[in-house]
């Protein structure tokens, strides 16, 4: 049997069919989806990107940034700078060798003289009187000797004739010899007094310049006694060549050999260098200062350099092998000794112990510890340690 079921459209039930959506429903659904997508794209995504960028920036800021430099090779010749004082090659006081009054002086301070030039003249009347007396004594001795010689010759002839004995003739001969000895002594006394009288002339012993005059006309001049010198009249210095004595550190003593070139600089001659040469050393290290005394000679024919002046001596010594030069602000000074922070593989710090050579002020010489290709950190932090990750940036000078 077939049943016919009538369904009311207003009555809900399982048999009620779904109604189709209209165009407005689909549009609303699309708008909601678009809104969600837009909110995600323009809200969530930028926020996630910002957080990611912030994380990267934070991680980047956590890694210290450093500027680096590389060492430069040192010079093949080292310039060892040492202080010294210029000295005259020869300098001596000039004394009087005769006692008397200064009659006159012919040179004054600053006068250039030649060897043998007259410097002063001393009046010694006592010596003049002694010379006259000695000459008179010598003349008396000569006459006496001639008389004795004549007598001896005559007696020698009488001996041959048998008039006098041999003993008498020998006595006359001995008397003649004694008179001859007395004559020689008298003549030697004259020579001695003439030599003493010649000391009234004070002359220059060598070429040079008078640096001091200590006596004036009319003053009593004492020649001294018992080997002790008397009063210094002048001081004479030879200045055509000057010498400088310097103390070379023990570390450089083996290279400071005679013939080594040197240069002198003086504050009164800025920018100028005077050529010199190391001529001799003490060949011994001073135990108190651990230095080697060395002597430098410099030509001064034109007289520009003055004895007693301060000078800096630049000795040209062989440089240490593989020496490198770095800025002073690359070094760390710790209990382990001087160190340099080097950027190694993977941008990590490697601390290297170094040996310091010469100090040039803003730069220092390193004798060992670094390689020429090492990247050394400028102004490293005192707290920097091995293995720290760093980020290398160009130094300020490189960016200009």
ABEGO torsion letter per residue (X at the ends): XBBBBBBBAABBEAABBBBBBBAAAAAAAAAAAAAAAAAAAAAAAAAAAAAAAAAAAAAAAABBBBBBBBBBBBBABBBBBBBBBBBBABBBBBBBABBEBBABBABBBGBBBBBGBBABBBBBAAAAAAAAAAAAAAAAAAAAAAAAAAAAAAAAAAAAAGABBAAAAAAAAAAAAAAAAAAAAAAAAAAAAAAAAAAABBBBABBEBBABBABBBGBBBBAEBGGBBBBBABBBBBAABBBBBBBBBAAAAAABBBGBBBBBBBAABBGBBBBBBBABBAGBBBAAAGBBBBBBBBBAAAGABBBGBBBBBBBBBBBBBGBBBBBAAABBBBAAEBBBBBBBBGGBBBBBBBBBBBBAGABBBBABGBBAABBBBBGBBAABBBGBBBBBBBBAAAAX
